[in-house]
Amino acid sequence: MRRALSVALLLAAVSPVAVHAQDGNAPMPPAFMRAMEPMVPRDAASDRVVTTQHVAMIGGKKLSYRAVVTELPMPGPDGAPVAVAVSYGYLAEVKGDATKRPVLFVFNGGPGASSSPLHMQALGPRRIVGKGDAAHLEDNRFSLLDTADLVFIDPVGTGASMPLKDRDASSYWGVGGDARGVALMIERWLAANGRTGSPVVLVGESYGTSRALAVLNETGKAKKPLPDGVALLSLAIGDSDGPVISDVVKLPTLAAVAWYHQAIDRGGRSVEQFYAEALAFAQGDYALALLKGSNLSPAARRQVSERMAALTGLPVSLLEEKNLRLDNYDFMLNLLASKGLRTGQLDGRATRAIAESKLRPPFDDPSMTLGASSAQLIETYLKTELGYTLPSPYRSLNLGINFKWNWDKEYGGSYRAMSFAPYLKAAMDAKPSLRGFTGGGYYDITTPVYAGQFALEQAGVAMDRVAAHHYAAGHSVFEDEEGLAALSADLHAFVAQVVAAKP
């Protein structure tokens, strides 16, 4: 199987020099080169608002709604506009006081990714179905528009949100500046649409989870109203890297991937049960063994390696050779080596013949695409259905800003030093009614489910106020319709909980 998944997070820790240096004879995918193309700047600032009326079948019922495309001039350090940011809002026509309806502000990650995956494949009222030439739009029966109004945000440098000609918008291409920019877009949208009193929920995926928590931090520092809920999908929030910890949090995911490929003895256990067993081992005997390091006795080492082999499907000899520590490629290249196959990283279910993996890492991941295939369909949708003509091609992914992202010192100073979970704890402490949601795929090796859970728990987040969900999916839990249906149902329930908890 092949998953159309975001790649930018994989590249966030890799410099362009490093990417080009890996296996110098291997080719680069054409989509990578497109994602690296220079941005097309706007000629002038604009504050257009384009409104259209629509009807869609959502949740089994016909729903009338307004689509509102909003352009917002974004100020630079001197206060003058340096870019125009674009959001896509959907407001249901309902009886009663519309200001009581919750508003979800939704964004993907990257950094450098537009909101198009969550917008056009998961939560928006219209959904891209099919691949390649068969791709088309249809009403999204899984959309959350029947329970909340939706606003999809393209951060500066992505989608239709482009810098102005001869202006420097680089202040938005860093953790803090990006978060402040998104917070400004949210604040202005609520004010312009008379929704400052509505329940507000942030929804972020992958690096978007970092962005959501950074928005909480920037909002708190500015002493402005905090949102009422935060939904985090495929968490990439730091605090799970380094010796011992990175191995411990990854092991349950590797076991789940081995379970999927039947590389171990399932013994009648479901993936949920097998994952739970691996998690218990990772938190117990495995963590203790790694902490002992060279003081671990040979007998204990053999006992741990045999248990690891039973969980991961890898030979004891390899596990002992690697000193009980596995990097992703150790696992992906060896799990199915007897069949001549390797697994994906964004989605461990995906496979490809090792002999055919000729692209440079990480582009050799069989579960990776670079998001370019749907851009033309999105442009057509924006123009023909929403009445919005783009001044330049829609940028699903902009790796140019990804590679020069400013990992502000306040936020750790580097990708691997990220630490965002404390911002959720601080926000929940400041606002006792705030609720959280986490969702992740069992087969996502890039952002393992337990990594996000571990970071939140270690930060002291009140987990009884966080609804945690796991899906039989990879990095994009909504990629399969089954996963999308489950995610939609869980988010519907979460939004109801947020509304009920709001004072």
LINNORTA-V371352 format. One record per residue. N is the residue number from 1. RES is the residue in three letters. OMEGA is omega in whole degrees, 0 to 359 (none if undefined). NEAR is the number of other C-alpha atoms within 8 Angstrom. D_FIRST is the distance of its C-alpha to the first C-alpha in Angstrom with 1 decimal. Layout:
{{N:RES:OMEGA:NEAR:D_FIRST} {N:RES:OMEGA:NEAR:D_FIRST}}
This chain:
{{1:MET:183:6:0.0} {2:ARG:183:7:3.8} {3:ARG:176:10:6.7} {4:ALA:189:10:10.1} {5:LEU:177:12:12.2} {6:SER:181:12:15.8} {7:VAL:191:10:16.8} {8:ALA:180:14:20.5} {9:LEU:178:12:21.0} {10:LEU:185:9:19.7} {11:LEU:185:11:22.3} {12:ALA:180:12:25.1} {13:ALA:185:8:26.3} {14:VAL:177:9:26.2} {15:SER:177:9:29.0} {16:PRO:178:7:28.5} {17:VAL:181:6:30.8} {18:ALA:179:8:28.6} {19:VAL:182:10:25.5} {20:HIS:183:8:27.4} {21:ALA:183:7:29.0} {22:GLN:177:8:25.9} {23:ASP:187:8:25.7} {24:GLY:180:8:28.0} {25:ASN:182:4:27.0} {26:ALA:182:8:23.3} {27:PRO:172:8:22.5} {28:MET:179:9:21.7} {29:PRO:179:8:19.0} {30:PRO:181:6:20.9} {31:ALA:176:9:19.4} {32:PHE:181:10:21.0} {33:MET:177:9:24.3} {34:ARG:181:7:24.1} {35:ALA:178:13:23.5} {36:MET:181:9:26.6} {37:GLU:178:8:28.8} {38:PRO:176:5:32.0} {39:MET:174:6:32.4} {40:VAL:185:6:34.5} {41:PRO:174:9:37.3} {42:ARG:181:13:39.0} {43:ASP:184:6:42.6} {44:ALA:177:6:44.0} {45:ALA:182:11:43.4} {46:SER:177:8:42.6} {47:ASP:179:9:42.6} {48:ARG:170:8:41.5} {49:VAL:183:8:40.4} {50:VAL:184:11:38.8} {51:THR:177:10:38.8} {52:THR:180:10:37.5} {53:GLN:184:8:37.5} {54:HIS:172:8:34.6} {55:VAL:179:8:33.7} {56:ALA:174:11:30.3} {57:MET:182:11:29.2} {58:ILE:181:15:28.1} {59:GLY:178:8:28.1} {60:GLY:181:6:29.4} {61:LYS:177:6:32.4} {62:LYS:184:8:33.6} {63:LEU:175:11:34.0} {64:SER:181:10:36.1} {65:TYR:174:11:35.5} {66:ARG:171:13:36.5} {67:ALA:182:14:34.2} {68:VAL:175:13:36.0} {69:VAL:187:14:34.9} {70:THR:173:12:37.1} {71:GLU:181:12:38.0} {72:LEU:174:11:39.7} {73:PRO:183:12:41.7} {74:MET:185:11:40.9} {75:PRO:172:10:43.9} {76:GLY:181:11:44.2} {77:PRO:180:6:46.5} {78:ASP:179:5:49.5} {79:GLY:179:6:48.5} {80:ALA:182:8:48.0} {81:PRO:176:11:44.6} {82:VAL:182:14:42.2} {83:ALA:172:16:39.1} {84:VAL:179:18:38.0} {85:ALA:185:15:35.3} {86:VAL:173:13:33.6} {87:SER:183:11:32.4} {88:TYR:184:11:31.2} {89:GLY:177:13:32.9} {90:TYR:184:13:32.6} {91:LEU:182:11:35.6} {92:ALA:175:12:36.0} {93:GLU:185:8:39.3} {94:VAL:175:5:40.6} {95:LYS:179:5:44.0} {96:GLY:184:4:45.8} {97:ASP:182:6:45.7} {98:ALA:181:7:42.5} {99:THR:178:9:43.2} {100:LYS:180:8:42.4} {101:ARG:176:11:38.8} {102:PRO:176:14:36.4} {103:VAL:177:12:34.8} {104:LEU:175:12:31.4} {105:PHE:195:13:31.0} {106:VAL:177:14:27.3} {107:PHE:174:14:25.9} {108:ASN:189:15:22.8} {109:GLY:184:17:23.4} {110:GLY:356:15:23.0} {111:PRO:182:12:25.9} {112:GLY:180:14:25.7} {113:ALA:174:14:23.0} {114:SER:178:16:24.2} {115:SER:189:15:23.8} {116:SER:179:11:21.5} {117:PRO:179:9:18.4} {118:LEU:181:12:20.5} {119:HIS:191:12:22.8} {120:MET:179:12:20.6} {121:GLN:188:13:17.4} {122:ALA:195:13:19.0} {123:LEU:182:13:22.8} {124:GLY:182:14:24.6} {125:PRO:176:13:26.2} {126:ARG:187:11:24.1} {127:ARG:174:13:20.3} {128:ILE:181:10:18.0} {129:VAL:180:9:15.8} {130:GLY:183:7:13.5} {131:LYS:174:6:12.2} {132:GLY:182:6:14.5} {133:ASP:181:4:17.6} {134:ALA:182:6:16.6} {135:ALA:179:9:16.7} {136:HIS:180:8:19.8} {137:LEU:173:8:21.7} {138:GLU:177:8:22.7} {139:ASP:182:10:24.7} {140:ASN:182:14:22.8} {141:ARG:180:9:24.0} {142:PHE:182:11:22.6} {143:SER:177:14:24.7} {144:LEU:183:14:27.4} {145:LEU:179:14:30.0} {146:ASP:180:10:31.6} {147:THR:182:9:32.6} {148:ALA:171:12:33.0} {149:ASP:190:15:33.5} {150:LEU:175:14:30.8} {151:VAL:180:12:31.2} {152:PHE:187:12:28.4} {153:ILE:170:13:29.6} {154:ASP:178:15:28.8} {155:PRO:182:13:30.6} {156:VAL:181:15:32.8} {157:GLY:181:14:31.1} {158:THR:177:16:27.9} {159:GLY:177:15:27.2} {160:ALA:183:14:30.7} {161:SER:188:13:32.6} {162:MET:176:15:34.3} {163:PRO:176:14:37.3} {164:LEU:180:16:40.7} {165:LYS:177:8:42.1} {166:ASP:175:4:44.3} {167:ARG:182:8:43.5} {168:ASP:181:9:41.8} {169:ALA:186:12:39.1} {170:SER:178:6:38.0} {171:SER:179:10:39.4} {172:TYR:183:10:36.3} {173:TRP:177:13:33.9} {174:GLY:188:12:34.5} {175:VAL:183:13:33.9} {176:GLY:181:11:37.2} {177:GLY:177:10:37.7} {178:ASP:181:14:34.2} {179:ALA:179:13:34.9} {180:ARG:178:11:38.4} {181:GLY:178:12:37.1} {182:VAL:178:11:34.6} {183:ALA:178:11:37.4} {184:LEU:179:8:39.7} {185:MET:180:10:37.4} {186:ILE:181:9:37.2} {187:GLU:182:8:40.9} {188:ARG:180:8:41.8} {189:TRP:180:8:39.5} {190:LEU:181:10:41.0} {191:ALA:183:9:44.5} {192:ALA:184:7:44.0} {193:ASN:177:6:42.6} {194:GLY:185:7:45.1} {195:ARG:183:9:42.6} {196:THR:179:6:44.0} {197:GLY:182:6:44.6} {198:SER:171:10:41.3} {199:PRO:183:13:38.9} {200:VAL:178:11:36.5} {201:VAL:172:14:33.0} {202:LEU:177:12:30.9} {203:VAL:180:15:27.1} {204:GLY:177:17:25.3} {205:GLU:175:13:21.8} {206:SER:177:17:21.2} {207:TYR:175:15:24.3} {208:GLY:175:15:25.4} {209:THR:173:17:26.3} {210:SER:180:13:28.6} {211:ARG:182:13:29.9} {212:ALA:181:14:30.7} {213:LEU:174:12:32.7} {214:ALA:176:13:34.4} {215:VAL:176:12:35.4} {216:LEU:181:13:36.9} {217:ASN:181:10:38.8} {218:GLU:178:12:40.1} {219:THR:179:13:41.1} {220:GLY:179:11:43.0} {221:LYS:180:7:44.8} {222:ALA:180:6:45.8} {223:LYS:177:6:47.1} {224:LYS:185:7:45.3} {225:PRO:177:6:43.8} {226:LEU:176:9:40.7} {227:PRO:182:11:37.9} {228:ASP:180:12:37.7} {229:GLY:177:13:34.1} {230:VAL:177:13:31.2} {231:ALA:185:12:27.6} {232:LEU:182:16:25.4} {233:LEU:181:13:21.6} {234:SER:191:18:19.8} {235:LEU:174:17:23.2} {236:ALA:190:10:24.2} {237:ILE:175:13:27.9} {238:GLY:178:13:29.2} {239:ASP:177:10:31.5} {240:SER:181:11:29.0} {241:ASP:177:8:29.3} {242:GLY:182:6:31.7} {243:PRO:178:6:32.8} {244:VAL:186:9:32.1} {245:ILE:183:10:30.6} {246:SER:178:11:27.4} {247:ASP:182:10:26.8} {248:VAL:185:12:27.7} {249:VAL:183:15:25.5} {250:LYS:188:12:22.4} {251:LEU:180:12:22.9} {252:PRO:178:14:21.9} {253:THR:178:16:18.4} {254:LEU:178:12:18.0} {255:ALA:179:14:19.3} {256:ALA:178:13:16.7} {257:VAL:177:13:13.8} {258:ALA:177:14:15.9} {259:TRP:182:14:16.3} {260:TYR:183:9:12.7} {261:HIS:180:7:12.4} {262:GLN:178:8:15.9} {263:ALA:178:11:17.4} {264:ILE:177:10:20.4} {265:ASP:182:7:22.7} {266:ARG:179:9:21.6} {267:GLY:179:4:25.0} {268:GLY:182:4:24.2} {269:ARG:175:8:23.3} {270:SER:178:7:20.8} {271:VAL:178:9:18.5} {272:GLU:180:7:21.3} {273:GLN:182:8:24.0} {274:PHE:177:13:22.4} {275:TYR:181:13:21.8} {276:ALA:177:9:25.4} {277:GLU:180:8:26.7} {278:ALA:179:12:25.1} {279:LEU:179:10:26.5} {280:ALA:178:8:29.9} {281:PHE:181:9:29.9} {282:ALA:182:13:28.8} {283:GLN:184:9:31.6} {284:GLY:187:8:34.1} {285:ASP:182:9:34.5} {286:TYR:179:11:31.8} {287:ALA:180:12:33.3} {288:LEU:179:8:36.8} {289:ALA:180:12:35.9} {290:LEU:180:9:34.6} {291:LEU:180:7:37.7} {292:LYS:178:8:40.0} {293:GLY:183:7:38.6} {294:SER:177:5:41.0} {295:ASN:178:5:43.1} {296:LEU:182:9:40.6} {297:SER:178:7:42.2} {298:PRO:180:6:40.6} {299:ALA:179:6:40.6} {300:ALA:178:9:38.8} {301:ARG:180:11:36.3} {302:ARG:180:10:35.5} {303:GLN:180:8:35.2} {304:VAL:181:11:32.7} {305:SER:178:12:30.6} {306:GLU:177:9:30.5} {307:ARG:176:8:29.4} {308:MET:180:12:26.7} {309:ALA:180:12:25.5} {310:ALA:181:10:25.3} {311:LEU:187:10:23.2} {312:THR:181:15:20.9} {313:GLY:179:12:20.7} {314:LEU:182:12:22.3} {315:PRO:179:7:25.6} {316:VAL:182:11:28.9} {317:SER:179:6:30.1} {318:LEU:182:8:27.4} {319:LEU:179:15:27.9} {320:GLU:176:11:31.7} {321:GLU:181:7:31.4} {322:LYS:177:8:29.5} {323:ASN:177:6:32.2} {324:LEU:180:9:29.9} {325:ARG:183:7:28.1} {326:LEU:166:10:24.5} {327:ASP:186:6:23.1} {328:ASN:183:8:19.4} {329:TYR:174:8:19.2} {330:ASP:183:8:21.2} {331:PHE:187:11:18.6} {332:MET:183:13:15.4} {333:LEU:185:12:17.0} {334:ASN:184:11:18.8} {335:LEU:183:13:16.8} {336:LEU:183:12:15.2} {337:ALA:180:9:17.7} {338:SER:177:6:19.2} {339:LYS:182:5:16.2} {340:GLY:184:9:16.2} {341:LEU:169:12:12.9} {342:ARG:179:14:12.6} {343:THR:173:16:10.5} {344:GLY:176:14:9.9} {345:GLN:175:13:12.9} {346:LEU:175:14:12.2} {347:ASP:184:15:9.5} {348:GLY:178:15:10.1} {349:ARG:182:12:7.3} {350:ALA:178:12:5.2} {351:THR:174:12:7.1} {352:ARG:176:10:9.2} {353:ALA:180:9:12.6} {354:ILE:181:9:15.3} {355:ALA:181:6:17.4} {356:GLU:180:6:15.2} {357:SER:189:9:15.1} {358:LYS:179:8:18.2} {359:LEU:179:10:18.1} {360:ARG:173:13:20.4} {361:PRO:1:9:19.3} {362:PRO:185:7:17.9} {363:PHE:178:9:16.2} {364:ASP:178:10:14.6} {365:ASP:181:12:12.0} {366:PRO:179:11:8.5} {367:SER:186:16:7.8} {368:MET:161:15:10.9} {369:THR:185:11:12.4} {370:LEU:170:12:16.1} {371:GLY:184:11:16.6} {372:ALA:189:10:18.6} {373:SER:184:6:16.9} {374:SER:186:7:18.3} {375:ALA:182:11:21.7} {376:GLN:178:8:23.4} {377:LEU:177:8:22.5} {378:ILE:178:11:23.7} {379:GLU:179:12:26.9} {380:THR:179:9:27.5} {381:TYR:181:9:27.1} {382:LEU:183:12:29.5} {383:LYS:189:11:32.0} {384:THR:183:8:32.0} {385:GLU:181:8:31.5} {386:LEU:177:13:32.8} {387:GLY:183:10:35.5} {388:TYR:178:9:34.6} {389:THR:182:7:34.8} {390:LEU:178:10:33.3} {391:PRO:179:6:35.7} {392:SER:181:8:32.9} {393:PRO:180:7:29.2} {394:TYR:182:12:26.9} {395:ARG:176:12:25.6} {396:SER:182:13:22.2} {397:LEU:179:15:22.4} {398:ASN:181:14:25.5} {399:LEU:177:11:25.2} {400:GLY:179:11:28.9} {401:ILE:177:11:30.0} {402:ASN:185:13:27.3} {403:PHE:180:11:28.9} {404:LYS:181:7:32.4} {405:TRP:180:10:31.9} {406:ASN:177:8:35.0} {407:TRP:187:11:34.4} {408:ASP:179:11:37.8} {409:LYS:180:7:40.0} {410:GLU:183:5:40.3} {411:TYR:175:13:36.6} {412:GLY:177:11:36.5} {413:GLY:177:11:36.8} {414:SER:180:10:33.4} {415:TYR:185:9:29.8} {416:ARG:179:7:30.2} {417:ALA:181:10:33.4} {418:MET:177:12:32.0} {419:SER:186:10:33.6} {420:PHE:184:13:33.0} {421:ALA:179:14:33.2} {422:PRO:179:11:37.1} {423:TYR:175:11:37.0} {424:LEU:178:11:35.5} {425:LYS:181:12:38.2} {426:ALA:180:8:40.9} {427:ALA:180:13:39.8} {428:MET:175:13:39.7} {429:ASP:181:7:43.1} {430:ALA:183:6:44.5} {431:LYS:185:8:43.2} {432:PRO:180:6:43.1} {433:SER:183:10:41.5} {434:LEU:181:15:38.4} {435:ARG:180:13:35.2} {436:GLY:180:11:31.8} {437:PHE:173:13:28.3} {438:THR:177:13:25.4} {439:GLY:180:16:21.7} {440:GLY:182:17:18.9} {441:GLY:178:16:15.6} {442:TYR:189:15:15.9} {443:TYR:181:17:13.0} {444:ASP:180:17:14.3} {445:ILE:181:15:16.0} {446:THR:177:8:17.4} {447:THR:183:12:19.5} {448:PRO:183:16:19.8} {449:VAL:185:16:21.1} {450:TYR:179:10:24.3} {451:ALA:179:13:25.1} {452:GLY:179:15:25.8} {453:GLN:180:8:27.7} {454:PHE:181:10:29.7} {455:ALA:180:13:30.8} {456:LEU:181:12:32.0} {457:GLU:181:10:33.8} {458:GLN:178:7:35.5} {459:ALA:180:9:36.6} {460:GLY:178:8:38.4} {461:VAL:178:12:36.5} {462:ALA:187:9:37.7} {463:MET:175:8:34.5} {464:ASP:176:5:36.3} {465:ARG:180:8:35.8} {466:VAL:176:10:32.1} {467:ALA:184:10:29.6} {468:ALA:182:7:26.7} {469:HIS:176:9:23.4} {470:HIS:184:9:20.2} {471:TYR:175:11:16.9} {472:ALA:189:9:14.0} {473:ALA:174:16:11.9} {474:GLY:186:15:11.4} {475:HIS:175:16:13.8} {476:SER:188:10:13.7} {477:VAL:182:17:14.5} {478:PHE:186:13:14.7} {479:GLU:176:11:11.2} {480:ASP:181:8:10.7} {481:GLU:178:7:13.9} {482:GLU:178:7:14.8} {483:GLY:178:13:14.9} {484:LEU:180:13:16.8} {485:ALA:180:10:19.2} {486:ALA:179:9:20.0} {487:LEU:180:11:20.5} {488:SER:180:12:22.6} {489:ALA:181:8:24.8} {490:ASP:179:9:25.3} {491:LEU:175:9:26.3} {492:HIS:180:10:28.6} {493:ALA:181:8:30.3} {494:PHE:180:10:30.5} {495:VAL:177:13:32.1} {496:ALA:178:8:34.6} {497:GLN:179:9:35.5} {498:VAL:180:14:36.1} {499:VAL:181:9:38.4} {500:ALA:183:6:40.2} {501:ALA:183:9:40.8} {502:LYS:181:9:42.1} {503:PRO:none:3:45.9}}
